[in-house]
Each structure stands twice: as structure tokens, then as C-alpha cells.
């Protein structure tokens, strides 16, 4: 094998190592970002559930107030 060929193989190997290292770093970055996104999704899902509960409670209270107002109105009209 000529020195040039050996040098080319060495350079190719170094380039491959650099690319593999970059891929490993990207995988770690994506894994971290994915974990962060999963945590955010979990928090948002919990918050959504809480807001739905609050909305249902407000809806029930408003419906109860409307019923009381109708009852008062009917009592007043009689």
C-alpha cells in the first residue's frame, strides 16, 4: 500500500470518526429535547384537565344561578 493510500485511509477513518461523534452528539441532544417535550406535554395535559374541571364547575354554577333567577322571576310574576 502506498503512503498516499495509507494517508487517505487514515483521513477517511478520522472523518468517519468525526461524523459518528457528531451523530452521537445529535442523538443525545434529540434525546434531551424529546424528554423536555414529553415533560411539557405532561404538564400541559394536566393543566388542560384542570382547566376543563374549572370550566365545568363554572358552567354548573352559572346554570344554577340561571335556575335561581328563573325561580325568582316566576315567584315575582305570581
Order of alpha helices (4+ residues) and beta strands (2+ residues): alpha
